[in-house]
Amino acid sequence: MKNVELEIEGDILTIKVDLSKTFGQSASGKSIVIATSEGNQALPGREEKIGLNVYRKQS
């Protein structure tokens, strides 16, 4: 994962992303990647999975 912090307390998942960071252009070149789970990832010690992309439109 890039720029993603996960915290699980009981049945509550908290996701933290630093919106000031970037990781370059998306594959299509239409947006700037801020954070990604890089596909679906298992949550530690859980059955659930997470798939996350945070991006903004290329200016």
Biopython code that builds the backbone (N, CA, C, O; Angstrom):
import numpy as np
from Bio.PDB.StructureBuilder import StructureBuilder

atoms = [
    (1, "MET", "N", (0.838, -1.181, 0.000)),
    (1, "MET", "CA", (0.000, 0.000, 0.000)),
    (1, "MET", "C", (0.878, 1.239, 0.000)),
    (1, "MET", "O", (1.965, 1.254, 0.579)),
    (2, "LYS", "N", (0.394, 2.258, -0.650)),
    (2, "LYS", "CA", (1.113, 3.528, -0.707)),
    (2, "LYS", "C", (0.283, 4.605, -0.028)),
    (2, "LYS", "O", (-0.850, 4.869, -0.428)),
    (3, "ASN", "N", (0.849, 5.227, 1.000)),
    (3, "ASN", "CA", (0.238, 6.359, 1.693)),
    (3, "ASN", "C", (-1.101, 5.987, 2.328)),
    (3, "ASN", "O", (-2.025, 6.801, 2.347)),
    (4, "VAL", "N", (-1.210, 4.775, 2.843)),
    (4, "VAL", "CA", (-2.441, 4.308, 3.481)),
    (4, "VAL", "C", (-2.084, 3.707, 4.838)),
    (4, "VAL", "O", (-1.253, 2.803, 4.922)),
    (5, "GLU", "N", (-2.711, 4.209, 5.891)),
    (5, "GLU", "CA", (-2.577, 3.622, 7.227)),
    (5, "GLU", "C", (-3.918, 3.062, 7.632)),
    (5, "GLU", "O", (-4.934, 3.753, 7.557)),
    (6, "LEU", "N", (-3.929, 1.815, 8.061)),
    (6, "LEU", "CA", (-5.156, 1.165, 8.501)),
    (6, "LEU", "C", (-5.075, 0.878, 9.987)),
    (6, "LEU", "O", (-4.027, 0.486, 10.500)),
    (7, "GLU", "N", (-6.191, 1.077, 10.674)),
    (7, "GLU", "CA", (-6.277, 0.737, 12.098)),
    (7, "GLU", "C", (-7.620, 0.059, 12.325)),
    (7, "GLU", "O", (-8.669, 0.580, 11.945)),
    (8, "ILE", "N", (-7.568, -1.105, 12.948)),
    (8, "ILE", "CA", (-8.791, -1.839, 13.254)),
    (8, "ILE", "C", (-8.937, -1.916, 14.763)),
    (8, "ILE", "O", (-8.053, -2.408, 15.463)),
    (9, "GLU", "N", (-10.073, -1.419, 15.258)),
    (9, "GLU", "CA", (-10.419, -1.517, 16.676)),
    (9, "GLU", "C", (-11.773, -2.187, 16.754)),
    (9, "GLU", "O", (-12.790, -1.589, 16.406)),
    (10, "GLY", "N", (-11.789, -3.433, 17.213)),
    (10, "GLY", "CA", (-13.044, -4.188, 17.233)),
    (10, "GLY", "C", (-13.520, -4.389, 15.807)),
    (10, "GLY", "O", (-12.832, -5.007, 14.995)),
    (11, "ASP", "N", (-14.692, -3.868, 15.507)),
    (11, "ASP", "CA", (-15.236, -3.981, 14.157)),
    (11, "ASP", "C", (-15.186, -2.662, 13.392)),
    (11, "ASP", "O", (-15.900, -2.496, 12.402)),
    (12, "ILE", "N", (-14.354, -1.726, 13.838)),
    (12, "ILE", "CA", (-14.240, -0.424, 13.191)),
    (12, "ILE", "C", (-12.889, -0.317, 12.480)),
    (12, "ILE", "O", (-11.835, -0.473, 13.097)),
    (13, "LEU", "N", (-12.940, -0.046, 11.168)),
    (13, "LEU", "CA", (-11.739, 0.175, 10.363)),
    (13, "LEU", "C", (-11.577, 1.671, 10.151)),
    (13, "LEU", "O", (-12.496, 2.340, 9.679)),
    (14, "THR", "N", (-10.399, 2.198, 10.502)),
    (14, "THR", "CA", (-10.083, 3.604, 10.276)),
    (14, "THR", "C", (-8.971, 3.661, 9.238)),
    (14, "THR", "O", (-7.963, 2.964, 9.355)),
    (15, "ILE", "N", (-9.164, 4.497, 8.220)),
    (15, "ILE", "CA", (-8.192, 4.652, 7.138)),
    (15, "ILE", "C", (-7.639, 6.069, 7.195)),
    (15, "ILE", "O", (-8.400, 7.035, 7.249)),
    (16, "LYS", "N", (-6.300, 6.193, 7.181)),
    (16, "LYS", "CA", (-5.660, 7.510, 7.150)),
    (16, "LYS", "C", (-4.862, 7.644, 5.863)),
    (16, "LYS", "O", (-4.098, 6.752, 5.494)),
    (17, "VAL", "N", (-5.051, 8.784, 5.178)),
    (17, "VAL", "CA", (-4.340, 9.106, 3.947)),
    (17, "VAL", "C", (-3.850, 10.534, 4.053)),
    (17, "VAL", "O", (-4.627, 11.428, 4.391)),
    (18, "ASP", "N", (-2.569, 10.770, 3.768)),
    (18, "ASP", "CA", (-2.012, 12.119, 3.747)),
    (18, "ASP", "C", (-2.295, 12.710, 2.369)),
    (18, "ASP", "O", (-1.661, 12.328, 1.385)),
    (19, "LEU", "N", (-3.243, 13.640, 2.298)),
    (19, "LEU", "CA", (-3.662, 14.208, 1.021)),
    (19, "LEU", "C", (-2.633, 15.149, 0.402)),
    (19, "LEU", "O", (-2.814, 15.593, -0.732)),
    (20, "SER", "N", (-1.553, 15.464, 1.127)),
    (20, "SER", "CA", (-0.511, 16.334, 0.578)),
    (20, "SER", "C", (0.507, 15.560, -0.258)),
    (20, "SER", "O", (1.303, 16.173, -0.969)),
    (21, "LYS", "N", (0.499, 14.232, -0.188)),
    (21, "LYS", "CA", (1.458, 13.407, -0.939)),
    (21, "LYS", "C", (0.890, 13.014, -2.296)),
    (21, "LYS", "O", (-0.325, 12.925, -2.475)),
    (22, "THR", "N", (1.793, 12.781, -3.252)),
    (22, "THR", "CA", (1.392, 12.261, -4.562)),
    (22, "THR", "C", (2.399, 11.206, -5.009)),
    (22, "THR", "O", (3.539, 11.173, -4.544)),
    (23, "PHE", "N", (1.949, 10.344, -5.924)),
    (23, "PHE", "CA", (2.801, 9.277, -6.442)),
    (23, "PHE", "C", (2.811, 9.259, -7.958)),
    (23, "PHE", "O", (2.972, 8.203, -8.569)),
    (24, "GLY", "N", (2.638, 10.424, -8.570)),
    (24, "GLY", "CA", (2.698, 10.535, -10.019)),
    (24, "GLY", "C", (1.356, 10.266, -10.678)),
    (24, "GLY", "O", (0.316, 10.183, -10.026)),
    (25, "GLN", "N", (1.422, 10.132, -11.999)),
    (25, "GLN", "CA", (0.218, 9.952, -12.797)),
    (25, "GLN", "C", (-0.327, 8.536, -12.686)),
    (25, "GLN", "O", (0.400, 7.582, -12.413)),
    (26, "SER", "N", (-1.629, 8.436, -12.908)),
    (26, "SER", "CA", (-2.270, 7.126, -13.014)),
    (26, "SER", "C", (-1.833, 6.479, -14.328)),
    (26, "SER", "O", (-1.183, 7.124, -15.151)),
    (27, "ALA", "N", (-2.181, 5.228, -14.523)),
    (27, "ALA", "CA", (-1.827, 4.515, -15.748)),
    (27, "ALA", "C", (-2.414, 5.200, -16.978)),
    (27, "ALA", "O", (-1.785, 5.216, -18.036)),
    (28, "SER", "N", (-3.610, 5.764, -16.849)),
    (28, "SER", "CA", (-4.252, 6.430, -17.985)),
    (28, "SER", "C", (-3.681, 7.830, -18.226)),
    (28, "SER", "O", (-3.840, 8.390, -19.311)),
    (29, "GLY", "N", (-3.014, 8.395, -17.210)),
    (29, "GLY", "CA", (-2.475, 9.743, -17.322)),
    (29, "GLY", "C", (-3.502, 10.833, -17.076)),
    (29, "GLY", "O", (-3.192, 12.015, -17.219)),
    (30, "LYS", "N", (-4.720, 10.456, -16.708)),
    (30, "LYS", "CA", (-5.790, 11.431, -16.505)),
    (30, "LYS", "C", (-5.851, 11.967, -15.085)),
    (30, "LYS", "O", (-6.520, 12.969, -14.835)),
    (31, "SER", "N", (-5.171, 11.325, -14.158)),
    (31, "SER", "CA", (-5.254, 11.749, -12.758)),
    (31, "SER", "C", (-3.915, 11.549, -12.048)),
    (31, "SER", "O", (-3.021, 10.861, -12.540)),
    (32, "ILE", "N", (-3.810, 12.173, -10.881)),
    (32, "ILE", "CA", (-2.627, 12.069, -10.025)),
    (32, "ILE", "C", (-2.976, 11.152, -8.855)),
    (32, "ILE", "O", (-3.979, 11.370, -8.175)),
    (33, "VAL", "N", (-2.163, 10.139, -8.618)),
    (33, "VAL", "CA", (-2.397, 9.177, -7.544)),
    (33, "VAL", "C", (-1.925, 9.773, -6.221)),
    (33, "VAL", "O", (-0.795, 10.249, -6.111)),
    (34, "ILE", "N", (-2.804, 9.741, -5.220)),
    (34, "ILE", "CA", (-2.483, 10.226, -3.874)),
    (34, "ILE", "C", (-2.243, 9.052, -2.936)),
    (34, "ILE", "O", (-1.333, 9.092, -2.107)),
    (35, "ALA", "N", (-3.052, 8.012, -3.062)),
    (35, "ALA", "CA", (-2.895, 6.818, -2.214)),
    (35, "ALA", "C", (-3.535, 5.630, -2.926)),
    (35, "ALA", "O", (-4.479, 5.795, -3.698)),
    (36, "THR", "N", (-3.018, 4.436, -2.664)),
    (36, "THR", "CA", (-3.594, 3.237, -3.261)),
    (36, "THR", "C", (-3.274, 2.013, -2.415)),
    (36, "THR", "O", (-2.224, 1.924, -1.779)),
    (37, "SER", "N", (-4.205, 1.082, -2.428)),
    (37, "SER", "CA", (-3.944, -0.208, -1.781)),
    (37, "SER", "C", (-3.267, -1.157, -2.763)),
    (37, "SER", "O", (-2.915, -2.280, -2.404)),
    (38, "GLU", "N", (-3.086, -0.706, -4.002)),
    (38, "GLU", "CA", (-2.468, -1.506, -5.072)),
    (38, "GLU", "C", (-3.231, -2.806, -5.287)),
    (38, "GLU", "O", (-2.659, -3.896, -5.260)),
    (39, "GLY", "N", (-4.534, -2.664, -5.501)),
    (39, "GLY", "CA", (-5.402, -3.826, -5.688)),
    (39, "GLY", "C", (-6.097, -4.185, -4.394)),
    (39, "GLY", "O", (-5.967, -3.480, -3.393)),
    (40, "ASN", "N", (-6.826, -5.268, -4.411)),
    (40, "ASN", "CA", (-7.541, -5.712, -3.215)),
    (40, "ASN", "C", (-6.576, -6.409, -2.262)),
    (40, "ASN", "O", (-5.833, -7.306, -2.659)),
    (41, "GLN", "N", (-6.598, -5.984, -1.004)),
    (41, "GLN", "CA", (-5.691, -6.525, 0.014)),
    (41, "GLN", "C", (-6.495, -7.022, 1.201)),
    (41, "GLN", "O", (-7.497, -6.416, 1.580)),
    (42, "ALA", "N", (-6.055, -8.120, 1.782)),
    (42, "ALA", "CA", (-6.705, -8.647, 2.985)),
    (42, "ALA", "C", (-6.404, -7.739, 4.168)),
    (42, "ALA", "O", (-5.291, -7.232, 4.305)),
    (43, "LEU", "N", (-7.392, -7.539, 5.012)),
    (43, "LEU", "CA", (-7.179, -6.798, 6.256)),
    (43, "LEU", "C", (-6.517, -7.743, 7.256)),
    (43, "LEU", "O", (-6.933, -8.895, 7.379)),
    (44, "PRO", "N", (-5.503, -7.279, 7.966)),
    (44, "PRO", "CA", (-4.772, -8.151, 8.896)),
    (44, "PRO", "C", (-5.692, -8.805, 9.930)),
    (44, "PRO", "O", (-6.409, -8.119, 10.657)),
    (45, "GLY", "N", (-5.661, -10.134, 9.985)),
    (45, "GLY", "CA", (-6.427, -10.870, 10.974)),
    (45, "GLY", "C", (-7.925, -10.900, 10.722)),
    (45, "GLY", "O", (-8.691, -11.261, 11.616)),
    (46, "ARG", "N", (-8.364, -10.524, 9.508)),
    (46, "ARG", "CA", (-9.798, -10.440, 9.192)),
    (46, "ARG", "C", (-10.084, -11.167, 7.880)),
    (46, "ARG", "O", (-9.169, -11.455, 7.108)),
    (47, "GLU", "N", (-11.350, -11.458, 7.637)),
    (47, "GLU", "CA", (-11.771, -12.057, 6.373)),
    (47, "GLU", "C", (-11.974, -11.005, 5.286)),
    (47, "GLU", "O", (-11.866, -11.310, 4.099)),
    (48, "GLU", "N", (-12.268, -9.763, 5.689)),
    (48, "GLU", "CA", (-12.571, -8.692, 4.745)),
    (48, "GLU", "C", (-11.326, -8.279, 3.960)),
    (48, "GLU", "O", (-10.189, -8.481, 4.385)),
    (49, "LYS", "N", (-11.597, -7.694, 2.800)),
    (49, "LYS", "CA", (-10.533, -7.149, 1.967)),
    (49, "LYS", "C", (-10.827, -5.674, 1.706)),
    (49, "LYS", "O", (-11.963, -5.219, 1.840)),
    (50, "ILE", "N", (-9.780, -4.938, 1.331)),
    (50, "ILE", "CA", (-9.936, -3.526, 1.005)),
    (50, "ILE", "C", (-9.333, -3.267, -0.371)),
    (50, "ILE", "O", (-8.278, -3.801, -0.714)),
    (51, "GLY", "N", (-10.021, -2.441, -1.149)),
    (51, "GLY", "CA", (-9.525, -1.946, -2.424)),
    (51, "GLY", "C", (-9.712, -0.438, -2.408)),
    (51, "GLY", "O", (-10.844, 0.043, -2.379)),
    (52, "LEU", "N", (-8.612, 0.318, -2.426)),
    (52, "LEU", "CA", (-8.696, 1.759, -2.227)),
    (52, "LEU", "C", (-7.842, 2.492, -3.245)),
    (52, "LEU", "O", (-6.688, 2.128, -3.472)),
    (53, "ASN", "N", (-8.408, 3.528, -3.861)),
    (53, "ASN", "CA", (-7.658, 4.462, -4.706)),
    (53, "ASN", "C", (-8.117, 5.869, -4.359)),
    (53, "ASN", "O", (-9.313, 6.160, -4.362)),
    (54, "VAL", "N", (-7.165, 6.732, -4.061)),
    (54, "VAL", "CA", (-7.458, 8.147, -3.834)),
    (54, "VAL", "C", (-6.666, 8.904, -4.893)),
    (54, "VAL", "O", (-5.457, 8.715, -5.031)),
    (55, "TYR", "N", (-7.362, 9.765, -5.642)),
    (55, "TYR", "CA", (-6.702, 10.479, -6.740)),
    (55, "TYR", "C", (-7.400, 11.808, -6.979)),
    (55, "TYR", "O", (-8.500, 12.056, -6.485)),
    (56, "ARG", "N", (-6.726, 12.660, -7.755)),
    (56, "ARG", "CA", (-7.351, 13.908, -8.176)),
    (56, "ARG", "C", (-7.103, 14.092, -9.671)),
    (56, "ARG", "O", (-6.131, 13.584, -10.230)),
    (57, "LYS", "N", (-7.993, 14.819, -10.285)),
    (57, "LYS", "CA", (-7.917, 15.055, -11.717)),
    (57, "LYS", "C", (-6.632, 15.810, -12.064)),
    (57, "LYS", "O", (-6.246, 16.747, -11.366)),
    (58, "GLN", "N", (-5.987, 15.400, -13.134)),
    (58, "GLN", "CA", (-4.779, 16.053, -13.634)),
    (58, "GLN", "C", (-5.145, 17.477, -14.061)),
    (58, "GLN", "O", (-6.125, 17.676, -14.779)),
    (59, "SER", "N", (-4.364, 18.463, -13.625)),
    (59, "SER", "CA", (-4.699, 19.840, -14.031)),
    (59, "SER", "C", (-3.923, 20.288, -15.238)),
    (59, "SER", "O", (-4.094, 21.417, -15.697)),
]
sb = StructureBuilder()
sb.init_structure("model")
sb.init_model(0)
sb.init_chain("A")
sb.init_seg("    ")
for serial, (resi, resn, name, xyz) in enumerate(atoms, 1):
    if name == "N":
        sb.init_residue(resn, " ", resi, " ")
    sb.init_atom(name, np.array(xyz, "f"), 0.0, 1.0, " ", f" {name:<3s}", serial, name[0])
structure = sb.get_structure()
